[in-house]
């Protein structure tokens, strides 16, 4: 048998009904899916393992 251990984190907003789901694969790539309320459309992005810190640094620029 082969096993794969993954990590999953969800940020969910009950008031507005949106969420961000973060998951990793065996290569360390982070996949982010988003959904908003009753909208059946999902948005999807992959962040390679060696780019995660750059992604975080870019998001930090938007903090007030």
Secondary structure as the mmCIF struct_conf table of DSSP 4:
data_model
#
loop_
_struct_conf.conf_type_id
_struct_conf.id
_struct_conf.beg_label_comp_id
_struct_conf.beg_label_asym_id
_struct_conf.beg_label_seq_id
_struct_conf.end_label_comp_id
_struct_conf.end_label_asym_id
_struct_conf.end_label_seq_id
STRN STRN1 UNK A 8 UNK A 13
TURN_TY1_P TURN_TY1_P1 UNK A 14 UNK A 17
STRN STRN2 UNK A 18 UNK A 24
TURN_TY1_P TURN_TY1_P2 UNK A 26 UNK A 27
STRN STRN3 UNK A 30 UNK A 36
TURN_TY1_P TURN_TY1_P3 UNK A 37 UNK A 38
STRN STRN4 UNK A 43 UNK A 47
HELX_RH_3T_P HELX_RH_3T_P1 UNK A 49 UNK A 51
HELX_RH_AL_P HELX_RH_AL_P1 UNK A 52 UNK A 60
TURN_TY1_P TURN_TY1_P4 UNK A 61 UNK A 62
#
